[in-house]
Amino acid sequence: MLDHEAMLRGDATLPGLLRMRAQERGDQVALREKVQGVWRGRTWKDYYRSARRAALGLMSLGLARGDRIVIASEDVPEWFYADLGAQMIGVQVVGIYPTNPWPEVQYIAAHCQGKVAITGDQEQTDKVLDAMANGAGLPHMQHLFCVDMKGLRKYEAGRPHAFEHLLELGDQFAAADPQAERRLDDSIASLVPDDTNILVYTSGTTGPPKGAMLTHRNFVYGAYAYATSRGMVGKRFESVCYLPLCHVAERGYSTVLHLLTGGIVNFAESIDTVASNIREIGPTFFLGVPRIWEKLQQGFEFRMKDSGRVQQAIYRAGMKRGRVLSDRRAEKGERVGWRDRLEFAFWHLLLFRNMQRHMGLNRSHTRMCGGASVSPETLKFFDIMGLPVGQGYGLTEAGGLGFVQVPGRPLIAGSCGPAMPGTEWRLGEDGEIFVRSPGVFKGYLFDDKGTGDILAAGGWLATGDIVEVHGGDEVAGVGRKK
């Protein structure tokens, strides 16, 4: 069982949480992916076993605490196995965007001194090989493993190996050394919440990308505080994983919140199939970037144009009255009168529940928009049908999120909501917001100056963001300081 106060302090490690879930829910489904048109599940026991095999494989290659690996891949279960397996032995994981060209792959992999690369397919493998072959190369890179070996048969022998080969190395290592499994157990037990486990490289818009060093505590706190703020604790968790796992948001929800809730993560077939995958899965939690929410709205509106006149008339009337009800909910929160609740129930039976089912969100209890601001009209569309989409404010260096809209409160236009439990904040004279919480990172890798510029005395993080305060305790972003 998770201790509420301990989780709000971030007092846990990700491998420790995975081990706990495997013990508590070993035979329950943890991960699902579509294989030849059929959704196939893998249990928590499978997840834990595969991560252990990856950890033992990395141990057999000589990797030890403080070393780093890079992962350049689309979202697949092997991402999770390599990620958690590396963390089991104290190896730090650096994710690379699948869209990054090879010079950016080279910069990140060289800067973090990555010793092993895990790639998703031929395209990502070619980038790593180009990075190794050009310029200064990747002097620390020793091994390369690929998940999908299609198209790689004629490549130089041993480069890359299949990801399955890494797991087999783990099996062989455990068979040859009777103490290997015990040493792995000891390694998991020795991890502490303030160990760096993940590096997230910033976009580099004001200079070369910086490697933000994030800890188990940063991620556990951020995910659990979010779940607490949104009333998710104790509710069923099932999500769709489709955003890049190298990003702090997808990692925080698909990996960490998944570990905290013990639910199910479904891997979308691709970014282009997200809408259809949502309808197939019916997630209870959904994180969408603005473009996804806009596509869901546009898809339904296009369908309505092809429907009959009666259906169109019902749709127009329902949306018109729904807007009135939505405006009152935004003004009063949960304190709307019984007449409004009764009228909404009528329109829900007649129209809104069918809209929700068409989008695959009829089972969802929590929806979030991340990555950028979304059109107010798009947010209004979903709120009208009873699917309010929450927004928040945060940054990588603060563990991804610090402020989030809370269900049941009157909605302030443009606001990102109040601070999550455990997050303190204050404003500078110029309106810059400073935050302090268990989510604040340790600093930038090999960059003492950059760390000193953003981390002030007392653990305060200088965000560089200018905000306005609404309603006394909610913030809204205005712009960047520079």
C-alpha positions in Angstrom: 0.0 0.0 0.0 1.1 3.5 -0.8 1.5 5.9 2.1 -0.1 9.3 1.2 2.2 11.5 3.1 5.3 9.6 1.9 4.2 9.8 -1.7 3.7 13.6 -1.4 7.3 13.8 -0.3 8.3 11.5 -3.1 9.7 8.9 -0.8 10.0 6.0 -3.3 12.0 4.8 -6.2 10.6 3.6 -9.5 12.1 0.2 -9.5 10.9 -0.2 -5.9 7.3 0.6 -7.0 7.6 -1.8 -9.9 8.7 -4.6 -7.6 5.8 -3.8 -5.3 3.3 -3.9 -8.1 4.7 -7.2 -9.4 4.2 -8.7 -5.9 0.7 -7.3 -5.4 -0.7 -7.6 -8.9 1.6 -10.0 -10.6 -1.1 -11.7 -12.8 -3.0 -8.5 -13.7 -2.4 -6.8 -17.0 0.0 -3.9 -16.9 0.9 -3.2 -20.5 -1.0 -3.7 -23.8 0.0 -3.3 -27.4 -1.6 -4.2 -30.7 0.0 -7.1 -32.5 -1.4 -8.1 -35.9 -4.7 -6.3 -35.1 -5.2 -7.8 -31.7 -4.6 -6.1 -28.3 -2.2 -8.3 -26.3 -1.5 -7.8 -22.6 1.6 -8.3 -20.5 1.2 -8.7 -16.8 3.0 -6.8 -14.0 5.0 -10.0 -13.4 6.0 -10.0 -17.1 6.9 -6.3 -16.9 9.1 -6.8 -13.8 10.7 -9.9 -15.2 11.7 -8.2 -18.5 13.0 -5.2 -16.7 15.2 -7.5 -14.5 16.5 -9.3 -17.6 17.4 -5.9 -19.1 19.2 -4.9 -15.8 21.1 -8.2 -15.7 22.0 -7.7 -19.4 23.4 -4.3 -18.7 25.3 -5.6 -15.7 26.9 -8.3 -17.9 28.2 -5.5 -20.2 29.9 -3.8 -17.2 27.5 -0.9 -16.7 27.3 0.3 -13.1 25.7 3.0 -11.0 26.2 6.5 -12.4 26.6 5.3 -16.0 24.1 6.4 -18.7 22.3 4.8 -21.6 20.3 6.5 -24.3 16.9 5.4 -25.8 15.8 6.6 -29.2 12.5 4.9 -30.0 8.8 5.3 -30.5 6.7 4.1 -27.6 6.9 0.4 -27.2 7.0 -1.9 -24.1 10.8 -2.4 -24.6 11.1 1.3 -23.8 9.8 0.5 -20.3 11.9 -2.6 -19.9 15.1 -0.8 -20.7 14.1 2.3 -18.7 13.3 0.5 -15.5 16.0 -2.1 -15.9 18.7 0.5 -16.2 17.3 2.3 -13.1 17.4 -1.0 -11.1 21.2 -0.8 -11.2 21.5 2.9 -10.8 22.1 3.6 -14.5 20.6 6.9 -15.6 18.4 6.9 -18.7 18.4 9.6 -21.4 15.5 9.7 -23.8 16.0 11.1 -27.3 13.1 12.3 -29.5 12.5 10.0 -32.4 12.3 13.1 -34.7 15.8 14.4 -33.7 18.3 14.3 -36.7 21.6 12.5 -36.1 23.6 15.7 -35.2 21.3 16.3 -32.3 21.4 12.6 -31.4 25.2 12.9 -31.5 25.3 16.0 -29.2 23.0 14.5 -26.6 24.6 11.0 -26.6 28.1 12.5 -26.5 27.3 15.1 -23.9 25.8 12.6 -21.4 28.6 10.1 -22.2 26.1 7.3 -23.0 27.6 3.8 -23.1 24.7 1.9 -24.5 22.0 2.9 -27.1 18.6 1.3 -27.4 16.9 2.1 -30.7 13.4 1.4 -31.9 13.9 0.6 -35.6 16.2 1.0 -38.6 15.6 4.8 -38.8 16.7 5.4 -35.2 19.6 2.9 -35.6 20.9 4.8 -38.6 21.0 8.0 -36.7 23.1 6.5 -33.9 25.4 4.9 -36.5 25.8 8.2 -38.3 26.5 9.9 -35.0 29.2 7.3 -34.3 30.8 7.6 -37.7 30.9 11.4 -38.2 32.8 14.2 -36.6 34.0 13.4 -33.1 31.7 10.4 -33.0 30.5 8.9 -29.8 33.7 7.9 -27.9 31.8 6.5 -24.9 29.3 4.4 -26.9 30.0 0.7 -26.6 26.9 -1.2 -27.5 23.8 -0.8 -29.7 20.6 -2.7 -29.4 17.5 -2.4 -31.6 13.9 -3.4 -30.9 12.7 -3.9 -34.4 15.5 -5.5 -36.6 13.5 -5.2 -39.8 15.9 -4.0 -42.6 19.0 -4.5 -40.5 20.1 -8.0 -41.7 22.9 -6.8 -43.9 24.4 -4.4 -41.4 27.8 -5.0 -39.8 27.7 -8.1 -37.6 27.0 -7.3 -34.0 26.0 -3.7 -34.7 23.3 -3.5 -33.8 22.2 -6.5 -31.8 18.5 -7.2 -31.3 17.1 -5.9 -28.0 16.1 -9.5 -27.3 19.9 -10.3 -27.3 20.3 -7.9 -24.4 17.7 -9.8 -22.4 19.4 -13.1 -23.4 22.7 -11.7 -22.1 20.9 -11.1 -18.8 19.7 -14.7 -18.7 23.2 -16.0 -19.4 24.7 -13.7 -16.8 22.2 -14.9 -14.1 22.8 -18.6 -15.1 26.6 -18.2 -14.9 26.7 -16.3 -11.7 24.5 -17.6 -8.8 24.9 -14.3 -7.0 23.8 -12.1 -9.9 20.1 -12.1 -8.9 20.9 -11.4 -5.3 23.2 -8.5 -6.3 20.4 -7.1 -8.4 18.0 -7.3 -5.5 20.5 -5.5 -3.3 20.9 -2.8 -6.0 17.2 -2.2 -6.1 17.0 -2.0 -2.3 20.0 0.4 -2.1 18.4 3.0 -4.4 17.2 6.2 -2.6 14.6 8.7 -3.8 17.2 11.5 -4.4 19.3 9.4 -6.8 19.3 10.8 -10.3 17.5 8.3 -12.5 16.5 10.2 -15.7 18.0 13.0 -17.7 15.7 15.2 -19.9 17.4 17.4 -22.4 15.8 20.8 -22.8 15.0 22.1 -26.3 18.1 24.4 -26.5 16.1 27.4 -27.7 18.5 29.8 -25.9 21.7 27.7 -26.5 22.8 24.0 -26.6 20.4 21.6 -25.0 21.0 21.1 -21.3 20.6 17.8 -19.5 18.2 18.3 -16.6 19.0 15.7 -13.9 15.7 14.4 -12.4 15.4 12.1 -9.5 13.0 9.4 -8.4 11.6 11.9 -5.8 11.0 14.5 -8.5 8.8 12.1 -10.6 7.0 10.3 -7.7 6.1 13.6 -6.1 4.9 15.2 -9.3 2.7 12.3 -10.4 1.2 11.7 -7.0 0.6 15.3 -6.3 -1.2 15.6 -9.6 -3.3 12.6 -8.9 -4.2 14.0 -5.5 -5.1 17.4 -7.0 -7.3 15.9 -9.7 -9.0 13.4 -7.3 -7.6 10.4 -9.1 -6.3 8.5 -6.1 -8.1 5.2 -5.8 -9.7 5.4 -9.2 -9.1 3.0 -12.1 -6.2 4.1 -14.3 -6.0 3.1 -18.0 -4.2 5.3 -20.5 -3.0 5.5 -24.0 0.8 6.1 -24.4 1.6 7.9 -27.7 3.6 11.1 -26.9 7.4 10.8 -26.8 8.6 9.0 -23.6 11.7 11.2 -23.6 9.4 14.1 -22.6 8.8 14.7 -18.9 5.0 14.6 -19.3 4.6 11.2 -21.0 7.2 9.7 -18.7 5.5 11.1 -15.7 2.1 9.8 -16.5 2.6 6.6 -18.6 5.5 5.4 -16.5 5.3 6.9 -13.0 1.5 7.4 -12.5 1.1 3.9 -13.9 3.4 2.6 -11.2 1.6 4.6 -8.5 -1.9 3.4 -9.6 -1.2 -0.1 -10.7 -3.4 0.4 -13.8 -2.9 -0.4 -17.5 -0.9 1.5 -20.2 -1.9 0.9 -23.8 0.6 1.7 -26.6 -1.0 3.5 -29.5 0.0 2.0 -32.9 1.2 5.4 -34.1 0.4 9.1 -33.6 -1.9 8.9 -36.7 -4.1 6.2 -35.1 -4.5 7.8 -31.6 -8.2 8.7 -32.2 -9.1 5.2 -33.4 -7.1 3.6 -30.6 -8.9 5.7 -28.0 -12.2 4.5 -29.3 -11.0 0.9 -29.0 -9.5 1.2 -25.5 -11.8 3.7 -23.7 -9.1 5.1 -21.4 -10.0 6.4 -18.0 -7.1 8.9 -18.1 -6.1 10.8 -21.2 -3.3 13.3 -21.8 -3.6 15.1 -25.1 -1.6 17.9 -26.8 -3.8 20.7 -28.2 -3.7 19.2 -31.7 -5.2 15.9 -30.5 -8.1 17.7 -28.7 -8.7 19.8 -31.9 -8.7 16.7 -34.1 -11.2 14.9 -31.8 -13.5 17.9 -32.0 -13.1 18.4 -35.7 -13.6 14.7 -36.4 -17.0 14.7 -34.6 -18.1 18.0 -36.3 -17.3 16.6 -39.7 -19.3 13.5 -38.9 -22.3 15.7 -37.9 -22.3 17.4 -41.3 -23.0 14.1 -42.9 -25.8 13.2 -40.6 -29.5 13.7 -41.1 -31.4 17.0 -40.5 -33.0 15.7 -37.3 -29.6 14.7 -35.8 -28.2 18.0 -36.8 -31.1 19.9 -35.2 -30.6 18.0 -31.9 -26.9 18.6 -32.0 -27.3 22.4 -32.5 -30.0 22.6 -29.8 -28.0 20.5 -27.3 -24.8 22.4 -27.9 -26.6 25.7 -27.5 -28.2 24.8 -24.2 -25.0 23.0 -23.1 -23.0 26.2 -23.5 -25.4 28.0 -21.1 -25.0 25.2 -18.6 -21.2 25.1 -19.1 -20.9 28.8 -18.5 -22.8 28.5 -15.2 -20.6 25.6 -14.1 -17.5 27.6 -14.9 -18.9 30.5 -12.8 -20.1 28.4 -9.8 -18.1 25.2 -9.9 -20.0 22.3 -8.3 -22.5 24.7 -6.7 -24.9 24.7 -9.7 -28.6 24.2 -8.9 -30.7 21.1 -9.3 -32.4 22.4 -12.4 -29.1 22.7 -14.2 -28.1 19.2 -13.2 -31.5 17.8 -14.3 -31.3 19.6 -17.7 -27.7 18.4 -18.3 -28.9 14.8 -17.5 -31.5 15.2 -20.2 -29.0 16.3 -22.8 -26.6 13.7 -21.7 -29.1 10.9 -22.4 -30.2 12.5 -25.7 -26.8 13.6 -27.1 -23.7 14.0 -25.0 -23.2 10.4 -24.0 -23.2 9.4 -27.7 -20.6 12.1 -28.4 -18.5 10.8 -25.5 -18.7 7.2 -26.8 -17.9 8.2 -30.4 -14.6 9.7 -29.1 -13.9 6.8 -26.8 -13.8 9.1 -23.7 -17.1 8.0 -22.1 -15.1 6.1 -19.4 -12.6 8.8 -18.7 -12.6 10.5 -15.3 -9.5 12.7 -15.9 -8.5 14.5 -19.0 -5.5 16.9 -19.4 -4.1 19.1 -22.1 -0.4 19.5 -22.0 2.5 20.9 -24.1 0.9 24.3 -25.0 -2.2 26.4 -24.6 -5.3 25.1 -26.4 -8.1 27.2 -28.0 -10.7 28.3 -25.4 -13.4 27.2 -27.9 -12.0 23.6 -28.0 -12.0 23.5 -24.2 -15.6 24.8 -24.2 -16.6 22.1 -26.7 -15.5 19.3 -24.4 -16.9 21.0 -21.2 -20.3 21.4 -22.8 -20.6 17.6 -23.3 -19.4 16.9 -19.7 -15.7 16.2 -20.5 -13.9 19.1 -18.9 -10.2 19.1 -19.9 -7.8 20.3 -17.2 -4.8 22.5 -17.8 -1.7 23.1 -15.7 1.6 24.9 -15.6 5.1 23.5 -15.0 8.5 22.9 -16.5 11.0 20.1 -16.9 13.2 21.5 -14.1 10.2 21.3 -11.7 9.4 17.7 -12.4 7.0 18.6 -15.2 4.1 20.2 -13.3 3.5 22.5 -10.3 0.0 24.0 -10.9 -3.1 22.3 -12.1 -6.8 23.2 -12.4 -8.9 21.5 -9.7 -12.3 19.9 -10.4 -15.2 21.5 -8.8 -13.8 25.0 -8.6 -15.1 28.0 -10.5 -13.1 28.2 -13.8 -11.0 31.4 -14.2 -10.3 32.1 -17.9 -6.7 31.6 -18.8 -5.8 30.2 -15.4 -3.6 27.1 -14.9 -5.0 26.5 -11.5 -3.6 26.6 -8.0 -0.4 25.0 -6.8 -0.3 21.3 -6.2 0.1 20.0 -2.6 3.7 20.4 -1.6 4.5 23.2 -4.1 5.4 26.6 -2.7 5.7 29.7 -4.9 6.4 33.4 -4.9 6.8 36.2 -7.4 9.8 38.3 -8.2 9.6 42.1 -8.6 9.2 41.6 -12.4 6.5 39.0 -12.1 8.8 36.0 -12.5 7.5 33.0 -10.7 9.8 31.0 -8.3 8.8 27.6 -7.2 10.0 25.2 -4.5 8.9 21.6 -4.1 10.1 18.0 -4.0 9.8 18.1 -7.8 12.6 20.6 -8.3 15.5 18.9 -10.1 19.2 18.5 -9.0 20.7 20.6 -11.7 22.1 20.4 -15.2 24.6 17.7 -16.1 28.2 19.1 -16.4 26.9 22.7 -16.1 27.5 24.3 -12.8 26.9 27.8 -14.1 23.6 26.9 -15.7 22.5 25.2 -12.5 23.5 28.2 -10.4 21.6 30.5 -12.7 18.3 28.7 -12.2 18.6 27.3 -8.7 18.5 30.0 -6.1 19.3 29.8 -2.4 16.9 27.8 -0.3 16.0 25.5 -3.1 13.9 28.0 -5.1 13.8 27.4 -8.8 13.9 30.6 -11.0 11.5 29.5 -13.8 12.1 32.5 -16.1 8.3 32.6 -16.7 6.2 35.8 -16.1 2.8 35.1 -14.6 -0.3 36.8 -13.4 -2.2 35.8 -10.2 -5.9 35.2 -10.5 -8.3 34.6 -7.7 -5.6 34.9 -5.1 -4.0 31.4 -5.6 -4.1 30.6 -9.3 -1.5 31.6 -11.9 -1.7 32.3 -15.6 1.3 32.4 -17.9 2.0 35.8 -19.6 5.4 35.2 -21.2 9.1 34.5 -20.8 11.4 36.7 -19.0 14.0 36.5 -21.8 
